[in-house]
Amino acid sequence: MFDVVISGAGPAGSKSAQILAEGGFEVALIEKDINWRKPCGGAVSSRIFKYYPQLRKLNYPPNTGVTIYSGDYRKIKYSWKNIRDYSINVDRLEFDNFVRNIAIEAGAQLFNKNISYDFVTKNSRRVGIKTKTPSGTKEYLGKILIIADGMSSKLAPKSGLKGKWKIDEIGLCKCAIMEGENLLDKDSISLFFRAYKGYGWIFPIDDKRFNIGCGTWLDENLNSNLNQIYTEFLNDPHIKKFFPKSHYKEIWNGAYPIPALGVKEKSLYGDNIMIIGDAAGFVSPISGEGIHPSIVSGKCAAETAIEALKNDDISKQSLKKYKQHPNIKKIIRNFKMKVSMVEFLFENKGQNLSKMFELADTDDKIREEVINMFLFSIPPSKELLLKIQS
């Protein structure tokens, strides 16, 4: 019997396992395959160093700027070099194993090649997690169960806390890690909003490697073919200008869904159970950033679990503190603001965003507002929104 069983050893599950293990609790960390690379852009804000200061020793190339393009390729560029801390771009296979190993070093027990598929129940109460392994089925019993196995989780719908994801409430993305000579600014990331409801990106990883991808959003998933728009994005003349060579080595590619409407705040906890990370919607609307909010959710869930175990109260009422954590409430507020902006930005084939960038070109105050909205989650003023609409 473990104190806590965690299904999913990505950033959310690993951070939760680390904190619990450091607190002296017995933790089972279940993972389907430690050699699986999650499809993801891999951009991580500087806030990551608060949770993993060890990352500074790995000498990631610093990212200190961003260029954001509208659907008609108006752009706004911003650099925070010498103003605030740098961010990084990571290969998710390397990054996930890095944070997972920190959890293991703290004392969490990793169980690899385990695919979680159901709960162990006793007297109508969840007491563990069932997995499929190469050698058969296994059961991991725990006082508290934490679901951290992403949008494909079989446990989240079976928990009774949330239903299955609907096609018009997610994003569908495809990306690749490529290698070759390029003309990218190695200190900056690029985001490309599209005329359809979606966006693309190019994130340098090092001198030769880069992550490139695009996706559709919400109801646009019903109107677009992901493979087709991905091919069109890679062959767009505005994109190809960064890549002078005719051929680039593709190291890896993958496609994936992401939550697009923010945190499923009514589905975060129940009696002896919590849902964290992608499985709970901890992915930022508009930008798709999920690593940092997922880690925050894992940390907050772990802190809630520690208090519950110490008080010998693992009830729904006790675990409610997870949702009430100030950092979780802050993320929920932030995501709600961004959800409210999605329709506005993509209205009329992205013309509102284009107009916003046009105004930012001629007015420093508006430019600051736009940058604050995209990078620092500060809502734009009503005056700016009315100006765009007029």
RODO-2510 file (C-alpha; in nm, 4 decimals, decimal comma):
residues 390
     n   res          X          Y          Z
     1     m     0,0000     0,0000     0,0000
     2     f     0,1382     0,3366    -0,1078
     3     d     0,0453     0,6702     0,0391
     4     v    -0,0069     0,8092    -0,3117
     5     v    -0,0298     0,6432    -0,6526
     6     i     0,0314     0,8744    -0,9490
     7     s    -0,0618     0,7715    -1,3024
     8     g     0,1619     0,9574    -1,5446
     9     a     0,5264     1,0573    -1,5013
    10     g     0,5361     1,3680    -1,7165
    11     p     0,6121     1,7117    -1,5678
    12     a     0,2911     1,7278    -1,3603
    13     g     0,3142     1,3755    -1,2185
    14     s     0,6897     1,3922    -1,1627
    15     k     0,6737     1,7218    -0,9724
    16     s     0,3931     1,5847    -0,7556
    17     a     0,5889     1,2647    -0,6885
    18     q     0,9037     1,4587    -0,6040
    19     i     0,7359     1,6777    -0,3418
    20     l     0,5534     1,3859    -0,1828
    21     a     0,8684     1,1726    -0,1696
    22     e     1,0685     1,4595    -0,0221
    23     g     0,7996     1,4784     0,2453
    24     g     0,8704     1,1176     0,3418
    25     f     0,5650     0,9581     0,1776
    26     e     0,5571     0,6322    -0,0179
    27     v     0,4842     0,7174    -0,3810
    28     a     0,4196     0,4933    -0,6812
    29     l     0,4857     0,6749    -1,0095
    30     i     0,3302     0,4861    -1,2997
    31     e     0,4475     0,5522    -1,6563
    32     k     0,3596     0,3874    -1,9879
    33     d     0,7040     0,4365    -2,1474
    34     i     0,9934     0,6551    -2,0330
    35     n     1,1292     0,6516    -2,3896
    36     w     0,8146     0,8079    -2,5358
    37     r     0,8523     1,1684    -2,6483
    38     k     0,5371     1,3704    -2,5922
    39     p     0,4495     1,5737    -2,9035
    40     c     0,4978     1,9319    -2,7876
    41     g     0,6613     2,2567    -2,8986
    42     g     0,8838     2,2485    -2,5907
    43     a     0,8953     2,6215    -2,5106
    44     v     0,9284     2,6819    -2,1351
    45     s     0,9087     3,0202    -1,9647
    46     s     1,1695     3,1424    -1,7171
    47     r     0,9312     3,0485    -1,4340
    48     i     1,0581     2,6921    -1,4741
    49     f     1,3774     2,7800    -1,2835
    50     k     1,1726     2,8406    -0,9678
    51     y     1,0710     2,4733    -0,9735
    52     y     1,3872     2,3262    -1,1291
    53     p     1,6913     2,5465    -1,0591
    54     q     1,9005     2,2458    -1,1670
    55     l     1,8123     2,3269    -1,5288
    56     r     2,0523     2,6223    -1,5269
    57     k     2,3447     2,3810    -1,5044
    58     l     2,2440     2,2155    -1,8336
    59     n     2,3422     2,5250    -2,0322
    60     y     2,0333     2,5474    -2,2493
    61     p     2,0680     2,8234    -2,5118
    62     p     1,8864     3,1233    -2,3609
    63     n     1,5709     3,2469    -2,5289
    64     t     1,5230     3,6208    -2,4798
    65     g     1,2757     3,7242    -2,7469
    66     v     0,9616     3,6487    -2,9441
    67     t     0,8193     3,7497    -3,2804
    68     i     0,4441     3,7079    -3,3200
    69     y     0,2867     3,7146    -3,6661
    70     s    -0,0770     3,7737    -3,7561
    71     g    -0,2475     3,5663    -4,0247
    72     d    -0,1434     3,8177    -4,2915
    73     y     0,2129     3,8312    -4,1521
    74     r     0,2038     4,1635    -3,9738
    75     k     0,4406     4,1166    -3,6845
    76     i     0,5271     4,2415    -3,3418
    77     k     0,8714     4,1722    -3,1999
    78     y     0,9819     4,1904    -2,8392
    79     s     1,3093     4,1218    -2,6602
    80     w     1,3512     4,0921    -2,2850
    81     k     1,7287     4,0533    -2,2925
    82     n     1,8845     4,2280    -1,9901
    83     i     1,5312     4,3063    -1,8650
    84     r     1,4188     3,9739    -1,7169
    85     d     1,5295     3,6122    -1,6951
    86     y     1,5690     3,4000    -2,0069
    87     s     1,3400     3,1140    -2,1064
    88     i     1,4403     2,7855    -2,2750
    89     n     1,3262     2,5481    -2,5475
    90     v     1,3513     2,1787    -2,4670
    91     d     1,3318     1,8382    -2,6291
    92     r     1,0501     1,6757    -2,4331
    93     l     1,2151     1,3336    -2,4244
    94     e     1,5204     1,4834    -2,2527
    95     f     1,3220     1,7203    -2,0321
    96     d     1,0657     1,4667    -1,9088
    97     n     1,3356     1,2181    -1,8156
    98     f     1,5233     1,4957    -1,6357
    99     v     1,2295     1,5913    -1,4108
   100     r     1,1297     1,2266    -1,3679
   101     n     1,4775     1,1346    -1,2438
   102     i     1,4610     1,4126    -0,9851
   103     a     1,1423     1,2536    -0,8495
   104     i     1,3105     0,9118    -0,8397
   105     e     1,6158     1,0537    -0,6625
   106     a     1,3787     1,2024    -0,4041
   107     g     1,2456     0,8535    -0,3314
   108     a     0,9479     0,8013    -0,5634
   109     q     0,9234     0,4466    -0,7020
   110     l     0,8938     0,4410    -1,0821
   111     f     0,6972     0,1642    -1,2512
   112     n     0,7690     0,1829    -1,6233
   113     k     0,5815     0,0001    -1,9029
   114     n     0,2569     0,0272    -1,7062
   115     i    -0,0515     0,1511    -1,8913
   116     s    -0,3219     0,2634    -1,6479
   117     y    -0,6666     0,1536    -1,7598
   118     d    -0,8979     0,1368    -1,4571
   119     f    -0,9373     0,1780    -1,0819
   120     v    -0,9162    -0,0889    -0,8168
   121     t    -1,2372    -0,0634    -0,6162
   122     k    -1,3382    -0,2057    -0,2822
   123     n    -1,6785    -0,1521    -0,1239
   124     s    -1,7622     0,0981    -0,4029
   125     r    -1,4518     0,3029    -0,3187
   126     r    -1,1419     0,3602    -0,5323
   127     v    -0,8417     0,2113    -0,3558
   128     g    -0,5863     0,1804    -0,6368
   129     i    -0,5026     0,1795    -1,0062
   130     k    -0,4973    -0,1149    -1,2477
   131     t    -0,2344    -0,1292    -1,5212
   132     k    -0,1436    -0,3437    -1,8188
   133     t     0,2198    -0,4460    -1,8472
   134     p     0,4187    -0,6756    -2,0812
   135     s     0,3934    -0,9454    -1,8131
   136     g     0,0220    -0,9030    -1,7378
   137     t    -0,2026    -0,6817    -1,5272
   138     k    -0,0914    -0,5211    -1,2015
   139     e    -0,2570    -0,3292    -0,9223
   140     y    -0,1126    -0,0387    -0,7242
   141     l    -0,2986     0,0424    -0,4062
   142     g    -0,2870     0,3882    -0,2521
   143     k    -0,4629     0,6135    -0,0072
   144     i    -0,4701     0,9019    -0,2576
   145     l    -0,4771     0,8618    -0,6358
   146     i    -0,3492     1,1341    -0,8690
   147     i    -0,4346     1,1278    -1,2397
   148     a    -0,1571     1,2845    -1,4471
   149     d    -0,1637     1,0811    -1,7676
   150     g    -0,2756     1,3471    -2,0117
   151     m    -0,5668     1,3877    -2,2480
   152     s    -0,5623     1,0206    -2,3461
   153     s    -0,6210     0,9185    -1,9841
   154     k    -0,8640     0,6318    -1,9377
   155     l    -0,8819     0,7061    -1,5673
   156     a    -1,0085     1,0641    -1,5882
   157     p    -1,3410     0,9725    -1,7548
   158     k    -1,3781     0,6657    -1,5305
   159     s    -1,3272     0,8802    -1,2216
   160     g    -1,6740     1,0299    -1,2636
   161     l    -1,5204     1,3767    -1,2338
   162     k    -1,5167     1,4604    -1,6050
   163     g    -1,6355     1,3272    -1,9377
   164     k    -1,4385     1,2595    -2,2535
   165     w    -1,2944     1,5523    -2,4458
   166     k    -1,5085     1,6829    -2,7308
   167     i    -1,3494     1,7628    -3,0663
   168     d    -1,4587     2,1282    -3,0516
   169     e    -1,3045     2,1969    -2,7089
   170     i    -0,9471     2,0958    -2,7905
   171     g    -0,6586     2,1902    -3,0165
   172     l    -0,5116     1,9448    -3,2686
   173     c    -0,1416     1,9926    -3,3388
   174     k     0,1403     1,8344    -3,5350
   175     c     0,5093     1,9089    -3,4981
   176     a     0,8574     1,7816    -3,5730
   177     i     1,2116     1,8198    -3,4471
   178     m     1,4333     1,8907    -3,7457
   179     e     1,8030     1,9464    -3,7943
   180     g     1,9971     2,1530    -4,0441
   181     e     2,1428     2,4913    -4,1302
   182     n     1,8853     2,7670    -4,0848
   183     l     1,8403     3,1431    -4,0588
   184     l     1,6499     3,1419    -3,7312
   185     d     1,7303     3,3904    -3,4578
   186     k     1,8685     3,1451    -3,2014
   187     d     1,7711     3,3756    -2,9140
   188     s     1,4060     3,4078    -3,0133
   189     i     1,0924     3,2015    -3,0739
   190     s     0,8389     3,2678    -3,3501
   191     l     0,4598     3,2282    -3,3329
   192     f     0,2459     3,2431    -3,6458
   193     f    -0,1266     3,2989    -3,6056
   194     r    -0,3194     3,1770    -3,9068
   195     a    -0,6163     3,3110    -4,1020
   196     y    -0,8042     3,0025    -3,9788
   197     k    -0,8473     2,9466    -3,6058
   198     g    -0,5025     2,8114    -3,5300
   199     y    -0,1331     2,8945    -3,5141
   200     g     0,2132     2,7672    -3,5963
   201     w     0,5529     2,7968    -3,4318
   202     i     0,9258     2,7620    -3,4785
   203     f     1,1340     2,7134    -3,1618
   204     p     1,5149     2,6806    -3,1913
   205     i     1,6544     2,4065    -2,9669
   206     d     2,0233     2,4597    -3,0431
   207     d     2,2407     2,5777    -3,3346
   208     k     2,1052     2,3147    -3,5733
   209     r     1,7907     2,1654    -3,4213
   210     f     1,4495     2,3312    -3,4120
   211     n     1,0902     2,2382    -3,3278
   212     i     0,8365     2,3344    -3,5949
   213     g     0,4637     2,2736    -3,5967
   214     c     0,1106     2,4067    -3,6225
   215     g    -0,2432     2,3257    -3,5170
   216     t    -0,6126     2,4062    -3,5310
   217     w    -0,8320     2,5265    -3,2472
   218     l    -1,1842     2,4431    -3,1227
   219     d    -1,4497     2,4299    -3,4008
   220     e    -1,1785     2,4718    -3,6664
   221     n    -1,0904     2,1066    -3,5976
   222     l    -1,4104     2,0164    -3,7801
   223     n    -1,3167     2,2165    -4,0902
   224     s    -0,9466     2,1433    -4,1432
   225     n    -0,7256     1,8433    -4,2142
   226     l    -0,4290     1,8517    -3,9750
   227     n    -0,1827     1,6810    -4,2090
   228     q    -0,2783     1,9170    -4,4906
   229     i    -0,2382     2,2386    -4,2918
   230     y     0,0916     2,1099    -4,1490
   231     t     0,2282     2,0494    -4,5003
   232     e     0,1008     2,3898    -4,6132
   233     f     0,2658     2,5566    -4,3135
   234     l     0,6048     2,3977    -4,3840
   235     n     0,5826     2,5016    -4,7505
   236     d     0,4574     2,8548    -4,6896
   237     p     0,7064     3,0993    -4,8510
   238     h     0,7083     3,3094    -4,5304
   239     i     0,8230     3,0000    -4,3375
   240     k     1,0640     2,8636    -4,5979
   241     k     1,2647     3,1879    -4,5946
   242     f     1,4146     3,0711    -4,2617
   243     f     1,5425     2,7512    -4,4243
   244     p     1,7802     2,8035    -4,7194
   245     k     1,8572     2,4362    -4,7736
   246     s     1,6341     2,2089    -4,9807
   247     h     1,6461     1,9221    -4,7334
   248     y     1,6377     1,8976    -4,3535
   249     k     1,6825     1,5894    -4,1392
   250     e     1,3647     1,5013    -3,9509
   251     i     1,4657     1,3603    -3,6130
   252     w     1,1107     1,2946    -3,4968
   253     n     0,7498     1,3985    -3,5589
   254     g     0,4191     1,3523    -3,3830
   255     a     0,0609     1,4746    -3,3592
   256     y    -0,1389     1,5413    -3,0452
   257     p    -0,4478     1,7020    -2,8921
   258     i    -0,4305     1,9725    -2,6242
   259     p    -0,7018     2,1286    -2,4056
   260     a    -0,8127     2,4608    -2,5533
   261     l    -1,0653     2,5983    -2,3048
   262     g    -0,8588     2,6147    -1,9896
   263     v    -0,8827     2,4253    -1,6614
   264     k    -1,1737     2,1889    -1,6014
   265     e    -1,2195     2,3472    -1,2608
   266     k    -1,5290     2,1432    -1,1674
   267     s    -1,3359     1,8227    -1,2319
   268     l    -1,0204     1,8625    -1,0255
   269     y    -1,0874     1,6510    -0,7163
   270     g    -1,3103     1,3974    -0,5454
   271     d    -1,2839     1,1583    -0,2526
   272     n    -0,9154     1,0475    -0,2403
   273     i    -0,8530     1,1568    -0,6017
   274     m    -0,7110     1,4594    -0,7875
   275     i    -0,6557     1,5329    -1,1593
   276     i    -0,3548     1,7399    -1,2687
   277     g    -0,1706     1,8507    -1,5828
   278     d    -0,3145     1,8132    -1,9332
   279     a    -0,5768     1,5697    -1,8046
   280     a    -0,7313     1,8588    -1,6099
   281     g    -0,6849     2,1248    -1,8778
   282     f    -0,3705     2,2955    -1,7478
   283     v    -0,2719     2,4247    -2,0919
   284     s    -0,2833     2,7931    -2,1759
   285     p    -0,5454     2,8954    -2,4339
   286     i    -0,4015     3,0897    -2,7311
   287     s    -0,0352     2,9959    -2,6717
   288     g    -0,0749     2,6275    -2,5871
   289     e     0,1909     2,6448    -2,3135
   290     g     0,1367     2,3538    -2,0772
   291     i     0,4641     2,2618    -1,9092
   292     h     0,4704     2,5371    -1,6465
   293     p     0,0994     2,5287    -1,5466
   294     s     0,1114     2,1490    -1,5316
   295     i     0,4074     2,1592    -1,2939
   296     v     0,2234     2,4121    -1,0773
   297     s    -0,0808     2,1829    -1,0670
   298     g     0,1392     1,8903    -0,9638
   299     k     0,3009     2,0908    -0,6865
   300     c    -0,0315     2,2188    -0,5510
   301     a    -0,1858     1,8709    -0,5602
   302     a     0,1126     1,7272    -0,3731
   303     e     0,0914     1,9929    -0,1034
   304     t    -0,2811     1,9230    -0,0650
   305     a    -0,2167     1,5494    -0,0434
   306     i     0,0506     1,5951     0,2242
   307     e    -0,1848     1,7955     0,4444
   308     a    -0,4665     1,5457     0,3892
   309     l    -0,2481     1,2473     0,4786
   310     k    -0,1131     1,4181     0,7898
   311     n    -0,4695     1,4937     0,9021
   312     d    -0,5858     1,1443     0,8051
   313     d    -0,8618     1,3031     0,5975
   314     i    -0,8582     1,2203     0,2269
   315     s    -1,2193     1,3177     0,1646
   316     k    -1,3435     1,5377    -0,1169
   317     q    -1,3862     1,8210     0,1296
   318     s    -1,0224     1,7918     0,2359
   319     l    -0,8858     1,7735    -0,1208
   320     k    -1,0902     2,0788    -0,2174
   321     k    -0,7898     2,2809    -0,1006
   322     y    -0,6163     2,1808    -0,4252
   323     k    -0,8610     2,3863    -0,6313
   324     q    -0,8559     2,6645    -0,3711
   325     h    -0,4773     2,6977    -0,3799
   326     p    -0,3885     3,0597    -0,4717
   327     n    -0,1679     2,9463    -0,7618
   328     i    -0,4445     2,7282    -0,9075
   329     k    -0,6964     3,0121    -0,8761
   330     k    -0,4504     3,2446    -1,0505
   331     i    -0,4068     3,0026    -1,3420
   332     i    -0,7846     2,9607    -1,3765
   333     r    -0,8376     3,3391    -1,3885
   334     n    -0,5548     3,3784    -1,6411
   335     f    -0,6925     3,1059    -1,8690
   336     k    -1,0473     3,2437    -1,8564
   337     m    -0,9191     3,5776    -1,9822
   338     k    -0,7374     3,4087    -2,2687
   339     v    -1,0412     3,1991    -2,3638
   340     s    -1,2448     3,5188    -2,3851
   341     m    -0,9879     3,6594    -2,6309
   342     v    -0,9732     3,3635    -2,8714
   343     e    -1,2882     3,4388    -3,0695
   344     f    -1,1991     3,8075    -3,0849
   345     l    -0,8475     3,7502    -3,2174
   346     f    -0,9565     3,5070    -3,4886
   347     e    -1,2662     3,6992    -3,5957
   348     n    -1,2971     3,7728    -3,9692
   349     k    -1,0099     3,5408    -4,0587
   350     g    -0,7768     3,6981    -3,8063
   351     q    -0,8365     4,0589    -3,9083
   352     n    -0,8772     4,1771    -3,5477
   353     l    -0,5302     4,0506    -3,4627
   354     s    -0,3897     4,2064    -3,7780
   355     k    -0,5505     4,5394    -3,6899
   356     m    -0,4105     4,5139    -3,3377
   357     f    -0,0576     4,4702    -3,4753
   358     e    -0,1106     4,7539    -3,7228
   359     l    -0,2061     4,9877    -3,4386
   360     a     0,0891     4,8653    -3,2304
   361     d     0,3218     4,9681    -3,5149
   362     t     0,2245     5,3316    -3,4761
   363     d     0,1482     5,3652    -3,1040
   364     d     0,3962     5,2633    -2,8332
   365     k     0,1240     5,2476    -2,5675
   366     i    -0,0791     5,0028    -2,7754
   367     r     0,2344     4,8010    -2,8487
   368     e     0,2949     4,7683    -2,4757
   369     e    -0,0659     4,6557    -2,4245
   370     v    -0,0338     4,3892    -2,6930
   371     i     0,2926     4,2582    -2,5499
   372     n     0,1447     4,2528    -2,1992
   373     m    -0,1538     4,0549    -2,3247
   374     f     0,0493     3,7835    -2,4980
   375     l     0,3418     3,7541    -2,2591
   376     f     0,2182     3,8637    -1,9191
   377     s    -0,1549     3,7765    -1,9214
   378     i    -0,2708     4,1352    -1,8734
   379     p    -0,6109     4,1921    -2,0409
   380     p    -0,6181     4,4606    -2,3115
   381     s    -0,8110     4,7769    -2,2347
   382     k    -1,1690     4,8275    -2,3533
   383     e    -1,0427     5,1312    -2,5415
   384     l    -0,8074     4,9153    -2,7484
   385     l    -1,0744     4,6577    -2,8251
   386     l    -1,3193     4,9267    -2,9362
   387     k    -1,0506     5,0896    -3,1483
   388     i    -0,9828     4,7615    -3,3254
   389     q    -1,3518     4,6978    -3,3894
   390     s    -1,4052     5,0477    -3,5233
***
